[in-house]
């Protein structure tokens, strides 16, 4: 895998944080799918532009502030593992929270084809056949 995949994933995070859906899907397959773990909010899978927008709308309903800050990138063949920090502030409550987790991106033909969220960073590395 090339550094190009890391750059693509980084640009997708930037576009997600701006909620610039055209930019997100310029670098993603139309059938892009997100898999969220059982232990989190919005459990399950979300597919395509509509699914991803629905997912982020649910976060916007729950939080005044919600950003995904990539901290560290790892390359593994057709996958990119990213350690992320997600600061958020609850809508209404004003409670500030910060979550650290990991994302495993699957790339296909220089496009993001899928994203799986892992609550544990080591678990994400192992899923991609890596270690820190």
Secondary structure, 3 states (H helix, E strand, C coil): CCHHHHHHHHHHHHHHHHCCHHHHHHCEEEEEEEEECCCCCCCEEEEHHHHHHHHHHHHHHHEEEECCEEEEEEEECCEEEEEEEEEEEECCCCCEEEEEEEEEEEEECCEEEEEEEECCHHHHHHHCCCCC
